[in-house]
Amino acid sequence: MNFQVLDGVISYILYSWHLPLLGAFMRNIVPSLNGLPIYLTWSLFWVWIAGMVVSFSLVIYHLVERPGMRLSDWLRSRVGAQRRQEQAAAVPLY
């Protein structure tokens, strides 16, 4: 899977979760980085984004969103089959 497809797949989850995860980084990790060179702090920031935010988004996609999409497809097929049966039963036979 190339990066553009991956980005399209997890873009909503990435959008939804990036701010809370970055907030956790700023609250919990940045205070302990005082005194480090700024380039090291920024490097850790980008490692956090690449490592945590993107990984978390992929995990949530595979554990929540994909099963939800499969459930939705299954429910739609069941409702569609039920409607076709009802329509077939409602057609008067002359």
C-alpha positions in Angstrom: 0.0 0.0 0.0 1.6 3.3 -1.0 1.6 6.4 1.2 -1.2 8.2 -0.6 -3.6 5.3 -0.2 -2.6 4.9 3.4 -3.1 8.6 4.0 -6.6 8.4 2.4 -7.5 5.4 4.5 -6.5 6.9 7.9 -7.0 10.6 7.2 -10.2 11.0 9.3 -8.7 9.1 12.2 -5.5 11.0 11.9 -7.5 14.2 11.9 -9.6 13.2 14.9 -6.7 12.0 17.1 -3.7 14.1 16.2 -4.6 17.0 18.5 -5.3 15.0 21.7 -2.1 12.9 21.2 0.0 16.1 20.5 -1.5 17.6 23.7 -0.4 14.5 25.6 3.1 15.0 24.3 3.1 18.7 25.2 1.8 18.0 28.7 3.7 14.9 29.6 6.9 14.8 27.7 7.9 18.4 26.8 8.4 19.5 30.5 11.0 16.8 30.9 12.9 18.0 27.8 13.9 21.3 29.3 17.5 22.0 28.9 17.9 19.9 25.7 19.0 21.5 22.5 16.0 22.8 20.4 16.9 20.6 17.5 16.7 17.5 19.7 13.3 18.6 21.1 11.9 19.1 17.6 13.3 15.8 16.5 11.5 14.1 19.3 8.4 16.0 18.4 8.5 14.6 14.8 9.4 11.1 16.0 6.3 11.3 18.3 4.1 12.3 15.3 5.5 9.6 13.1 5.6 6.9 15.7 2.6 7.5 17.9 0.1 9.5 16.0 0.3 7.6 12.7 0.7 4.2 14.4 -2.3 5.0 16.7 -4.4 6.0 13.7 -3.5 2.7 11.9 -4.4 0.6 14.9 -7.7 2.4 15.4 -8.5 2.0 11.7 -7.9 -1.8 11.8 -9.6 -2.4 15.2 -12.5 0.0 14.9 -13.2 1.4 11.5 -12.7 -1.6 9.3 -14.9 -3.9 11.5 -17.5 -1.1 11.5 -17.5 -0.9 7.8 -17.9 -4.7 7.5 -20.8 -4.6 9.9 -22.4 -1.8 7.9 -22.0 -3.7 4.7 -23.5 -6.8 6.3 -26.5 -4.9 7.8 -27.1 -3.2 4.4 -27.1 -6.5 2.6 -29.6 -8.0 5.2 -31.9 -5.0 5.0 -31.7 -5.1 1.2 -32.5 -8.8 1.1 -35.4 -8.3 3.5 -36.9 -5.5 1.4 -36.6 -7.5 -1.8 -38.5 -10.4 -0.1 -41.2 -8.0 1.1 -41.5 -6.4 -2.4 -41.7 -9.8 -4.0 -44.4 -10.9 -1.5 -46.4 -7.7 -2.1 -46.7 -8.1 -5.8 -50.2 -9.3 -6.6 -50.3 -12.4 -8.8 -53.1 -12.1 -11.4 
